[in-house]
């Protein structure tokens, strides 16, 4: 169900190992889990929130026109525990984006993010995503329209350029045109996007990373919030980048190895609370599956996001196999069965 509007506090209370609790100011984007197509749906976000209370979560990209003309309740419903959670929109028509942003705010999302980074053919055919890097004036118009429609922050997720654009010039000119329209936070995937010849997966891996360029942007535009995305493999790298950026965003590393999120609150926010155990997460997700079954949610719609939970631990292969082998035929006890199989396998190793 949709939740009521709730804004993240500017100052977030941190549990401290010292005798007195302290209030420490953290940027609201200090650590984010990236929006991922066919990945960060509401089931995935509920799972991720069990692992970290602090991370900012994002929906997968949702086409603005689908929200305005379609079943907004089905597309936008989320669990209240997901806060802080941002809605990522895809589109290029300012009035449609404004209408979708307004609906998203009414559903309680804490942020509206515009996708200017996705390179897939499906997105390009709708004239949005990464191809909008070529039309910063249009992006500015879209941002201005959304800012006029909502009171929550409007942010942009972009690349450093596309195709044969010179990245330094493309990124700086894009930001300098879009920021005055009301965007104060740019989440920058530090790779170019090649709109022809590379698949979305290849576009995440083949174009070279240029973290230094994104750092130059932050150094030169200190009044803007710049969040680094792309090629950050774990929390050690994230921690290092936070010396130079307002925040970091992890995508595939967080999705494929989700238990790394269990250490985010302690390492990046100084929380003293112990990380949730694997057993407690599995138990909570099995209860979630049983609740969802009453609304017609199939177990595999949930468990597919959890295949990497045991990554790097004894029994990981048996866990993954147990969840994968039955697929759509998996029952509501799929997780406890997989857990038992993983423990049994680990004990035998």
C-alpha positions in Angstrom: 0.0 0.0 0.0 1.0 3.6 -0.5 2.5 5.3 2.6 2.0 8.8 4.0 4.5 11.4 3.1 7.5 11.5 5.4 10.7 13.6 4.9 14.1 12.4 6.1 15.4 14.6 8.8 18.3 17.0 8.1 20.1 15.7 11.2 20.0 12.0 11.7 20.6 10.6 15.1 23.6 8.3 15.2 24.0 5.6 17.8 27.5 6.1 19.2 29.8 3.8 21.2 30.5 6.8 23.4 28.5 7.4 26.6 26.3 10.1 25.0 24.5 10.0 21.7 25.4 12.7 19.3 23.6 14.3 16.4 25.7 14.1 13.2 24.7 15.7 10.0 24.8 13.3 7.0 24.0 14.2 3.4 20.8 12.5 2.5 22.5 10.9 -0.5 25.6 9.7 1.5 24.9 6.1 0.4 22.4 5.1 -2.2 21.3 1.9 -4.0 21.0 2.6 -7.7 17.7 2.3 -9.6 18.0 -0.9 -11.7 15.6 -2.0 -14.4 14.0 -5.3 -13.5 15.8 -5.1 -10.2 14.8 -2.5 -7.6 11.1 -3.2 -7.5 9.2 -2.9 -4.2 10.1 -6.4 -3.1 13.8 -5.8 -3.7 13.6 -2.5 -1.8 11.8 -4.1 1.2 14.6 -6.7 1.3 17.3 -4.1 1.1 15.7 -2.0 3.8 16.0 -5.0 6.2 19.8 -4.8 5.6 20.3 -1.1 6.0 18.2 1.6 7.7 20.3 4.4 6.3 20.7 3.9 2.5 18.5 5.9 0.2 16.6 3.5 -2.1 15.4 4.1 -5.6 12.6 2.6 -7.7 13.5 1.1 -11.0 12.8 3.6 -13.8 9.1 4.1 -14.3 7.9 5.8 -17.5 6.1 9.0 -16.6 3.3 8.5 -19.2 2.5 5.1 -17.6 1.9 6.7 -14.3 -0.3 9.5 -15.7 -2.3 7.3 -18.0 -2.1 3.9 -16.3 -2.5 2.2 -13.0 -0.5 4.5 -10.7 -1.4 2.5 -7.6 0.1 -0.7 -9.0 3.2 1.1 -10.3 3.9 3.3 -7.2 2.7 1.3 -4.2 5.4 0.7 -1.6 5.9 -0.3 2.0 6.4 2.5 4.6 9.6 0.9 5.8 11.3 1.8 2.5 11.8 5.5 3.5 13.9 7.3 2.4 12.9 6.2 -1.1 13.1 8.0 -4.4 11.0 7.6 -7.5 12.9 7.6 -10.8 11.0 8.8 -13.8 11.7 8.3 -17.5 10.3 10.8 -20.0 11.0 13.9 -21.9 7.7 15.8 -22.0 7.8 18.5 -19.3 4.1 18.5 -18.6 3.8 14.7 -18.4 6.8 14.5 -16.1 5.4 17.2 -13.9 2.1 15.3 -13.6 3.9 12.1 -12.8 6.1 13.8 -10.2 3.0 15.3 -8.5 1.4 11.8 -8.4 4.7 10.4 -7.0 4.8 13.0 -4.3 1.2 12.3 -3.4 2.1 8.6 -2.9 4.8 9.7 -0.4 8.1 9.5 -2.3 10.9 11.5 -0.8 12.5 12.5 -4.0 11.8 12.6 -7.8 14.7 11.6 -10.0 14.9 12.0 -13.7 16.7 9.3 -15.7 19.2 10.8 -18.1 21.5 7.8 -18.1 19.8 4.7 -19.3 21.2 3.7 -22.8 18.8 0.9 -23.7 17.1 0.8 -27.2 13.7 0.7 -25.4 14.4 3.9 -23.6 15.9 5.6 -26.7 12.8 4.9 -28.7 10.9 7.0 -26.3 13.4 9.8 -26.6 14.5 9.7 -23.0 17.3 8.2 -20.9 20.9 8.8 -21.9 20.0 10.4 -25.2 18.8 13.4 -23.3 22.5 14.3 -22.6 22.4 15.7 -26.1 19.5 18.1 -25.2 20.3 19.8 -21.9 17.8 22.6 -22.7 15.0 20.1 -22.8 16.2 18.5 -19.6 16.2 21.9 -17.9 12.6 22.4 -19.1 11.7 19.0 -17.6 13.4 19.8 -14.3 11.8 23.2 -14.1 8.3 21.8 -14.7 8.8 19.1 -12.0 10.2 21.6 -9.5 7.1 23.7 -10.0 4.8 20.7 -9.5 6.3 19.3 -6.3 7.9 20.3 -3.0 10.3 17.3 -2.6 13.7 17.5 -4.2 14.1 16.9 -8.0 17.4 15.3 -8.9 19.0 14.1 -12.1 21.0 10.9 -12.8 23.2 11.2 -15.8 26.3 9.9 -17.6 29.4 12.0 -18.3 28.5 12.1 -22.0 27.3 10.0 -24.9 28.8 8.7 -28.1 31.5 11.0 -29.5 30.9 13.9 -27.1 34.0 15.3 -25.4 33.2 14.2 -21.8 34.6 17.2 -20.0 32.7 19.7 -22.1 29.5 17.6 -22.3 29.2 17.0 -18.5 30.0 20.6 -17.4 27.8 22.2 -20.0 25.0 19.8 -19.2 25.2 20.5 -15.4 25.5 24.3 -16.0 22.4 24.3 -18.1 20.2 22.0 -15.9 21.2 23.3 -12.4 19.6 26.8 -12.8 16.3 25.1 -13.5 16.2 23.8 -10.0 18.4 20.7 -9.8 20.8 20.8 -6.9 21.8 17.2 -6.9 23.4 15.3 -9.8 24.1 11.5 -9.6 26.8 10.9 -12.2 27.5 7.5 -13.6 31.2 8.1 -14.4 31.1 6.5 -17.9 30.0 7.6 -21.3 27.0 5.8 -22.8 27.2 4.5 -26.3 23.8 4.7 -27.8 24.6 2.4 -30.7 26.6 -0.9 -30.7 26.6 -1.7 -26.9 23.9 -3.4 -24.8 22.9 -1.9 -21.5 25.1 -4.5 -19.8 28.0 -3.6 -22.0 27.4 0.1 -21.3 27.9 -0.6 -17.6 31.3 -2.3 -18.2 33.0 -1.3 -21.5 33.1 2.5 -21.5 36.1 3.4 -19.3 35.4 4.9 -15.9 36.4 8.5 -15.3 36.0 9.2 -11.6 38.5 12.0 -11.8 36.2 13.9 -14.2 33.3 13.7 -11.8 35.6 14.8 -9.0 36.6 17.9 -11.0 32.9 18.6 -11.4 32.4 18.5 -7.6 35.5 20.6 -7.0 34.4 23.2 -9.6 30.7 23.3 -8.6 30.9 23.1 -4.8 27.5 24.5 -4.4 26.0 21.4 -6.0 25.6 18.0 -4.5 27.5 15.4 -6.7 26.9 11.7 -6.0 29.4 9.3 -7.6 28.0 6.2 -9.4 29.8 3.5 -11.5 32.4 0.9 -10.8 32.2 1.1 -7.0 32.7 -2.5 -6.0 32.3 -2.4 -2.2 32.3 -0.4 1.0 36.1 0.2 1.1 35.9 2.0 -2.2 32.7 3.8 -1.1 34.4 5.0 2.0 37.3 6.3 0.1 35.2 8.2 -2.4 33.2 9.9 0.4 36.3 12.0 1.1 35.6 13.8 -2.2 31.9 13.4 -3.0 28.7 14.2 -1.2 27.6 10.6 -1.6 28.1 7.4 -3.5 25.6 5.1 -5.3 26.1 1.4 -5.7 24.2 -0.7 -8.2 25.2 -4.2 -9.2 27.5 -4.7 -6.3 24.6 -4.1 -3.9 22.2 -6.2 -5.9 24.5 -9.1 -6.6 26.0 -9.2 -3.1 23.3 -7.7 -1.0 24.6 -8.7 2.4 27.3 -6.0 2.0 24.4 -3.6 2.8 24.3 -5.0 6.3 27.5 -3.1 7.1 26.6 0.2 5.6 25.0 1.8 8.7 28.0 1.0 10.9 30.8 1.8 8.5 29.4 4.8 6.7 27.1 6.3 9.4 28.8 5.3 12.6 25.9 3.3 14.0 26.7 1.0 16.8 23.8 -1.3 16.3 24.8 -4.8 15.2 24.1 -5.8 11.6 21.1 -8.0 11.0 21.9 -11.7 10.9 21.3 -13.8 7.8 18.8 -15.8 9.8 16.8 -12.8 10.8 16.7 -11.4 7.3 15.6 -14.8 5.9 12.9 -15.1 8.5 11.6 -11.6 7.9 11.5 -12.1 4.2 9.6 -15.4 4.5 7.0 -13.6 6.6 6.9 -10.9 3.9 6.3 -13.6 1.2 3.4 -15.1 3.2 1.8 -11.7 3.6 2.2 -11.0 -0.1 0.7 -14.3 -1.1 -2.7 -13.0 0.2 -2.4 -10.3 -2.5 -1.3 -12.7 -5.2 2.4 -12.1 -5.0 4.3 -15.2 -6.2 7.2 -16.2 -4.0 9.7 -16.2 -6.9 8.9 -12.5 -7.5 10.6 -11.9 -4.1 13.2 -14.6 -3.9 14.8 -13.7 -7.3 16.3 -10.6 -5.6 17.9 -12.7 -2.9 20.0 -15.1 -4.9 23.3 -13.5 -3.8 22.5 -13.2 -0.1 25.0 -15.9 0.8 27.7 -14.7 -1.6 31.2 -15.6 -0.4 29.9 -17.8 2.4 29.7 -21.5 2.9 26.6 -22.9 1.3 26.2 -20.1 -1.1 25.9 -22.3 -4.2 23.3 -24.6 -2.5 21.3 -21.5 -1.4 21.2 -20.2 -5.0 20.4 -23.5 -6.5 17.6 -24.2 -4.1 16.0 -20.9 -4.9 16.5 -21.2 -8.6 15.6 -24.7 -9.4 11.8 -24.4 -8.8 11.5 -21.0 -10.3 7.8 -19.9 -10.5 6.8 -23.1 -8.8 8.5 -22.1 -5.5 6.3 -22.2 -2.4 6.1 -19.8 0.5 8.6 -21.8 2.4 11.2 -21.5 -0.3 13.6 -19.4 1.8 13.5 -21.7 4.9 14.2 -24.7 2.6 17.0 -22.9 0.9 18.4 -21.8 4.3 18.3 -25.4 5.6 20.1 -26.6 2.4 22.8 -24.0 2.7 23.4 -24.8 6.3 23.6 -28.5 5.6 26.0 -28.0 2.8 28.2 -25.6 4.8 28.3 -28.2 7.7 29.5 -30.8 5.3 32.3 -28.7 3.8 
